[in-house]
Amino acid sequence: MFDILEAKEEFKNVTDIKKDIKDFLISLKLDFKENVSIKINGEKITVDFLIPENKLCIDCVRLYESSELFVESTHLMKKRDLFENKPYQLLQIFETLWYKDQRTQDCLKDKISYLCHKAKYKIYARECYVKLIKKNKDKADFINANHVQGTSGSCIDLGLYTKKDDKMVGILTFCKPRLAMGQKHDKYKGTTVYELSRYCTLKGYSVVGGCSKLFKYFKKNYEWDKVITYADKRLSKANLYFSAGFKYHHQSEGSYYYFKPITREEWLQNHDNLEMKYRFNFRKQELLKRYNITDDNWKAKYPDIPCTELNISHSEGFIKTYDAGNYYLEMINENGKFKDEIPELLEIHKDYCEKNNIK
């Protein structure tokens, strides 16, 4: 088989993520505990940080230790799901996301601050008004500065501005359902379906009711039959979307990514050396082109190993790691073309809320 599949100590504990997050929690003057063992649903688990007052747990996810070499594909998802019907929230922060760039790290710090009620400013939606953002640059600049994932393509961009000084403090964007997220446009033919692609607020601000106000404006001013959205389970419990009127539909299985293991020395030389690559770029046909692989030259080199996406990736030094999946949520217009789906959606949502103590 391939050398990359032999577990090596030199690829463990490469980054300083745990130290850095600890230092940040100290800077917020939080009372927290480290390496805490807790029992949930009869199962004993360990989390890197526990902040009791705010009912928040944080895990620092190291790629190598969370890869196919050491855990099953559902490891992070199962651990995250143990918190599903509990008052505590678990944040699973990947080291590659924390060190992606300063912008992304600042967004993650802002999320932790918000969940720990450490936002510098608090305003209410009634102190704000909504208007359409006409310049793409204004949208992109705001989202890039305040959303972990950065900006994305969209067709409707709504901004939330303070009445007092006309400052943008929130944004809600919509796009057509994305193929990359598994949506097939054919099934929506002849209907008006949007995907809520981004929502975020200005760093340092807690904007109470902001998402609901923006969404209320959208529903009143645009034609729509259905709106869908996703929430990353590593960083969200989807409560914000529930408060805006979305209903739970289902949860996706965890997705997978590829990365090349590196040593600490390589990481210290350049943090970008440790990079998580999305599976979309590792489709077999893409790999065959990228590495000039044919059936003949593969069989000549690896006569007993099938030429698959995974084996090609292993041969090039990549291994798999996994995330915790996404929530998939829907809102259906009671006067729209999907109104017949409403009773089933409400039943699914009710069942989910009862199981998970959501009021």
N, C-alpha and C positions, 0 to 999 in steps of 0.2 A: 504494500500500500504506500501511501505518501508520508514523507518525513514530518510534514506539518501536523499530522494527526498524533504525533507523540507529544504528550504533555511535558512541558519544560518550565521549571521554576523561574527562569530568567524572564519569562513573559508575564509573570504575576506581579501585582502591586506596582504597576508601572508609573501611574500618575499620583498627584498629591490631592486628589479630589476630597478624600475624607478630612484631611487636615484643613483644606481651604474652606469647606462647608462648616467645619467646627469653628474656625476663626470668624466666619461670618455670623454664626449664631451667637458667638460671644459678643461681637460688635453690636448686636441687637439687644444685648443684655437680657437674654432669655434664660430661663431655668430649664435646662435640658439634661438628658441622661444619654450615655453612650453605650453601644453594644448591649442593648437591653433584650432579654429573653421574655417573651410574652406568650400567653396561651390563648388561642382563638379557636373556638369550635373544637376544643379538645386537642388541637395541634400546637405544639411548641415551636415558635419561630423566633429568629433574632433580627432586630432592626438596628441600623447604625446609629440613629438618633431618635429619641422620643421626647416630645415637648408636651408634657401632660396638660398644662393650662390651656393650650390651644388644640388639644386632641390631634396632634400632627406627628406622624412618623416619617422619617426620611431614610431611604436606602441609597447608598452610592453604588451604582451598578458599574462594575468593571467588566469590560468586554470579554477578556480572556477567561476569567473565572465563570462568566455566565454564558460561555459558548457551548457548542455541541460536544466539546471534549469532556465537559464536567457535569452538565445538567441536561434534563430532557427539554424538548422544545416548549413545553407549557409551564416551565418552572416559574418564570416571572408572572405569568398570567394567573396561575394558581395561588401564588403568594398574594398578589394584588386582590384576588377575588375573596380571600379570607376576610378582607376589610369591607366587603360590599354591604353587609347589613350591620355594620358596627359604627359607632359615633366617631371613631378615629379615621383619619384619611392617611393613606400611604402615598408619598411621592417617591417615584423611582427615577432618580436622576442619573442618566448615562454620562460616563466620564467624557465621551466624545462631544456630547451636547454642552457640558459645562465649559469645556475648553475650545469649543468651536471658534468663538471670537468674543471680544469684550462685550459686544452688543447682546449676544445671546446669554452670556453669563449675567449681565445686568438684568435682563428680563427674568431669568430664573431667580435671582436674588429678590427682585420685586415681587414675584409670586410668593416666595417664602415670607417676605415681610407682610404682604397682604393677608395671608392665611394666619399669621401670628398677630394680626391687628396692630401692625407697626407702620402702616401707611402714614405718610407725613400729613396728608390732607384728606379731608372727608367732605364730600358734597353730595347733594341729592338731585335726582333727575328733575325735580320741579324747578331747580335753579338753572336749568339748561333748556336749550331749544335744538331742534333737528333741522339740518338742511343738507341738500345734495352736494357732494363734493365733485366739482367739475374738472379739476385738474388731476390727472393721474399721478403727477409728481407729489402733490400734497398727500394723496392717499398712501403712496409707496413710502414716503419719508416717515409718516406717522407710524405705519405698521412695522416698518423695518426697525424703528426705534423702540417699539413697545410690545411686539409680539414675538414669542420664542421662535416661531417658524419663519418669520419675515413675511414679506408681501407675496401676493399671488395674483393671478389674473382674475378679473371681476368685470361685471357689467353694470352693477349698481353699487354705489359707495355712499353711505350715509354717515355724516359726522354729527357728533354731539358737542355743542358749544355752550359755554357759560354765558348767561344773560348779562352778567356784570361786566366782563371784559372781553367777551367774544373769543375766548380761548378754547381750542379743540381739546376735549378731555376724553373722547371716546369715538369709536368707529365701528361700523357694521357693514360688511361687504357681502355681496351675493354674486354667484356665477352660475353657469349652466352645470348640471351634474357632471362630475369629472370621470372620464374613462379610467384614469389611473386609480381611482378609488373603487373600481368595479361596477360603475354605473353604465348601463347600456342605453344609448339615446333612443333606440327604436321603441322601447317600452313606454316612452313618454311622448311619442309622436301624437301631435294634435292636442297636446295639453301644455299648460304653462307651469313648469316645475323649476324651482331654483334650489341651489345649494348655498347655505350660509357658509361662506368660506373663511371669514375671519371676524373675530370680535376681540377688541382689546381696549384698554383705557390707558391714559397717560401714566407713565411710571411715577410712583409716589402718591397716587390718588386712589382713594376708594370712592367709586361713583355708585351710590346706592340707587338701584332701579334703572341704571343706565341702559342695560341691554333690553329690558322690557320696553322702555320708552322708544328706543330706536326701532324695535320690532313692531310696535304699535303703529308707528309712522309708516313703515313699509306696508303693513297690511291695509292701511287706509288709502294709500296713494298709488298702489300698484296692483295690477291684475295677477292673480296667482291661484293655482289649484293645490299645489303642495310645495312645502319647503322641507328639505332634508339637511341634516348636518351630522358631523362626526365629532367625537371628543376622545382625545388620547387618554386611555386609562392610566398611563404612567403618571399623568399630571393633573387629572381631573376626575371628579365624581359626577359631573354633568348637572349639578344642582342649579347652576346659573341658567342653563337652557330649560330646565323644568320650570323655573320661576317665570320664564318668558313665554311659556305655553307649549313647549315641545313635549312630545310623548315618547317614552321608551319603546323601541321596536325590537332590537336585538343587540347582541354583542358579537363582534367579529373575533375569529381566532387570532392569536398573536401572529404578526408578520415576522419575516426574517430578513437579515442583512448579512453582508459579508465584510470581513476586514482582514488585514494582514497583521499578525501579532508582531510586536516590536519589543525591544528591551527598554529599560528605563533610560539608558544613555541615549538611545535614539530619540526617545520622547523629549528628553531635556534639550537635545540639539534643535528640535523643531516639533512643537505640539501637533502640527498638521500631519506628522508621520503616522499618527494613530487616527484613522479615518473609517467611519462606518458607511458602507455603500449600500444603497437600496437595491433590492432584488430585481427591480425592473431592468436594471442595467446588466443583469447577469442571466438573462434568458439564453438558452442554449445557442440559438442562431446568432445572437450578438457575440457570444464567446468564440464561436467557430470563426467568425470574421476577424475578431480582434486579435486572436492568437494564431491565425492562419492554420486552423486544424481541419484535416480531412479524415475520412474513415480510414484511409490507407496509412497516413502517417501516425494516427492515434494507435491503430492496431499494432503497428511496427514497434512503437515505444511501450505501449501497455497492452499486450496481447490478451491478458486475462481480466481486464478492467473495462466495464461498459463506458461508452462515451456519453456521459450525462452532464447536466448542468453542474451538479454537485462535484462530480469527479474532475471535471475540467477546472473548476474553481480550486479544488484541493491541489491539483497539479501545478497551479500558478501561485500557490502559497496563501490562498484565502481560506478562512473557515467561517462557519455560520454562528450568528448570535440571534437572539429573539427579543421581541418586545411583549407587551401585555395585552395587545389588541385595542380595539376602539369600541365606543358606544356608537350605535347608529340610531338616530332620533328623527322623528317626523312631526310635521304639523300639517294638518289637512284642512283646507277651506270647506266649511260646512255647506257652502253654496257652489263648490267647484266640481270638477269632473271625477274626483276621487271620493266623493262624499259617502259612497257605499262602503268604503273601506274603514270609515270612522268607528263603527261599533267594534270591529275586530281589534283595531289599534287601541281603543280605550280599554278593552278587556286585557290585552297584553300589558299595557301600562299599569293597570290596576293590580294585576297579579304581581308584577315586578315590585311595585311600591309596597304591597303587603308583605312580600318576602323580605324586603330590605328596610322595613320600618321607616319609609319615606311618607311624610304627610303632605 
